[in-house]
Amino acid sequence: MSALALIISIIALIIAIMAYQKVGGVADLKKQTEILSNIGEAIVKATNTLREKTADVLDKMEAALRAAKETKAGKKKEGKEEG
């Protein structure tokens, strides 16, 4: 009886190996790994680009805010000198 179970398990193992190879096997896994690596690199590049753009926008906002504060401070000083 145990010999029959062993034969059935060996046949099942052979069928599983054949199915794995038919689906793609190791070569398919390597392709998927390469594709995922490329996607990861693209995400890193996009993140860096967005980070640079955000930094540029924040610099412009800071400059505009400082200019507005200086203008406002200059108007207050002129008002005090006149009054």
TIPAKOL-342118 format. One line per 8 residues: number of its first residue (from 0); their letters; for each residue x, y, z of N, C-alpha, C, O. Coordinates in steps of 0.1 Angstrom, whole numbers, plus 2048, in hexadecimal, padded with zeros to 3 digits. Layout:
// TIPAKOL-342118
NUM	a	X:Y:Z:X:Y:Z:X:Y:Z:X:Y:Z  ...
// end
This chain:
// TIPAKOL-342118
0	msalalii	808:7F4:800:800:800:800:809:80D:800:806:816:7F9  813:80C:808:81C:818:808:824:81A:7FB:827:825:7F7  826:80F:7F4:82D:810:7E7:824:817:7DD:828:81F:7D5  817:815:7DE:80D:81B:7D5:80D:82A:7D8:80C:832:7CF  80D:82E:7E5:80D:83C:7E9:81A:843:7E4:819:84E:7DF  825:83C:7E4:832:841:7DF:831:844:7D0:836:84E:7CC  82C:83A:7C9:82B:83C:7BA:822:847:7B7:825:84F:7AE  816:848:7BE:80D:853:7BB:813:861:7BE:812:86A:7B7
8	siialiia	81B:862:7C9:821:86E:7CD:82C:872:7C3:82E:87E:7BF  833:868:7BE:83E:86B:7B4:837:870:7A7:83C:879:7A0  82C:869:7A3:825:86E:797:820:87C:798:821:884:78F  81A:87F:7A4:815:88D:7A7:821:897:7A7:81F:8A2:7A2  82C:893:7AC:838:89C:7AB:83C:89F:79D:840:8AA:79A  83D:894:795:840:896:787:836:89F:77F:83B:8A8:778  82A:89D:782:81F:8A6:77C:821:8B4:780:820:8BE:778  824:8B6:78D:826:8C4:793:832:8CB:78C:831:8D6:789
16	imayqkvg	83D:8C3:78A:849:8C9:784:846:8CD:775:84A:8D7:771  83F:8C4:76E:83B:8C7:761:832:8D3:760:834:8DC:757  829:8D5:769:820:8E0:769:828:8ED:76C:825:8F7:766  831:8EC:775:839:8F8:778:842:8FC:76C:843:908:76A  847:8F3:765:84F:8F6:75A:847:8FC:74E:84B:905:747  83B:8F7:74D:832:8FB:742:82D:90A:745:82C:912:73C  82B:90D:752:826:91A:756:831:924:754:82E:930:751  83E:921:755:848:92A:752:855:927:75A:860:929:755
24	gvadlkkq	853:921:765:85F:91C:76C:868:927:771:863:932:774  875:924:772:87E:92E:777:880:93A:76E:882:945:773  880:937:761:882:942:757:877:94D:759:87A:959:758  86B:949:75B:860:952:75D:862:95A:76A:85F:966:76B  867:953:775:869:95A:781:874:965:77F:873:970:785  87E:962:777:889:96B:775:884:977:76D:887:983:770  87B:975:763:875:980:75C:86D:989:765:86E:995:764  865:983:76E:85C:98A:777:865:992:780:862:99E:784
32	teilsnig	870:98D:785:879:994:78E:87F:9A0:787:880:9AA:78D  883:99E:77A:889:9A9:773:87E:9B4:771:881:9C0:772  872:9B0:76D:868:9BA:76B:865:9C2:778:864:9CE:778  864:9BB:783:862:9C2:790:86D:9CB:794:86B:9D5:799  87A:9C7:790:885:9CF:793:884:9DC:78B:887:9E7:790  880:9DB:77E:87F:9E7:776:874:9F0:77B:876:9FC:77B  869:9EA:77F:85E:9F2:785:863:9FA:791:860:A05:793  86B:9F3:79A:870:9F9:7A6:87A:A05:7A2:879:A0F:7A9
40	eaivkatn	882:A03:798:88B:A0D:794:883:A19:78F:887:A25:791  879:A17:787:870:A22:782:86A:A29:78D:868:A35:78D  865:A22:798:85F:A29:7A3:869:A31:7AA:866:A3D:7AF  875:A2D:7AC:880:A35:7B2:882:A41:7AB:884:A4C:7B0  883:A40:79D:886:A4C:795:87A:A56:796:87D:A62:797  86E:A51:796:862:A5A:797:862:A61:7A4:85F:A6C:7A5  866:A59:7AF:866:A5F:7BC:870:A6A:7BD:86E:A75:7C3  87C:A68:7B7:887:A72:7B8:882:A7E:7B0:885:A89:7B4
48	tlrektad	87C:A7C:7A4:877:A88:79C:86D:A90:7A4:86E:A9C:7A5  864:A89:7AA:859:A90:7B2:85F:A97:7BE:85B:AA2:7C2  869:A91:7C4:870:A97:7D0:877:AA4:7CB:876:AAE:7D2  87D:AA4:7C0:884:AB0:7BB:87A:ABB:7B7:87C:AC7:7BA  86F:AB7:7B1:865:AC1:7AD:85E:AC7:7BA:85C:AD3:7BA  85C:ABF:7C4:856:AC4:7D0:860:ACD:7D7:85C:AD8:7DC  86D:ACA:7D7:877:AD3:7DD:877:AE0:7D5:878:AEB:7DC  876:AE0:7C8:876:AEC:7C0:86A:AF5:7C4:86B:B01:7C5
56	vldkmeaa	85E:AEF:7C4:852:AF6:7C8:853:AFC:7D5:84F:B07:7D8  858:AF5:7DF:85A:AFA:7ED:863:B05:7ED:861:B0F:7F4  86E:B05:7E5:878:B10:7E5:871:B1C:7DF:873:B27:7E4  869:B1B:7D5:862:B26:7CF:858:B2C:7D9:856:B38:7DA  851:B23:7E0:847:B28:7EA:84E:B30:7F5:849:B3A:7F9  859:B2A:7F9:861:B31:804:865:B3F:7FF:864:B49:806  86B:B40:7F3:86F:B4D:7EE:863:B56:7EC:865:B62:7F0  858:B52:7E8:84C:B5A:7E6:847:B5F:7F4:844:B6B:7F6
64	lraaketk	847:B56:7FE:843:B5A:80B:84C:B64:812:848:B6D:818  859:B62:810:863:B6B:816:862:B79:80F:863:B83:816  860:B79:802:85E:B86:7FB:851:B8D:800:851:B99:801  847:B85:802:83A:B8B:807:83C:B90:815:837:B9B:818  843:B89:81D:846:B8E:82B:84E:B9B:82B:84B:BA4:832  858:B9B:822:861:BA7:821:858:BB3:81C:85A:BBE:821  850:BB1:813:847:BBB:80D:83E:BC0:818:83C:BCC:81A  838:BB7:820:82F:BBB:82A:836:BC2:835:831:BCC:83B
72	agkkkegk	842:BBD:839:84A:BC4:843:84E:BD2:83F:84E:BDB:847  851:BD3:832:855:BE1:82D:849:BEA:82D:84B:BF6:830  83D:BE6:82A:832:BEE:82B:82E:BF2:839:82A:BFE:83B  830:BE9:843:82E:BED:850:838:BF7:855:834:C01:85C  844:BF6:851:84E:C00:855:84B:C0D:84F:84D:C18:856  847:C0E:843:843:C1A:83C:837:C21:843:837:C2D:845  82E:C19:847:822:C1E:84E:826:C24:85C:820:C2E:860  82F:C1E:863:833:C23:870:83B:C2F:86F:83A:C38:877
80	eeg	843:C30:864:84B:C3C:862:843:C48:85F:845:C53:863  838:C46:857:82F:C51:853:826:C55:85E:824:C61:860  822:C4C:867:819:C4F:872:81F:C54:87D:819:C57:887
// end
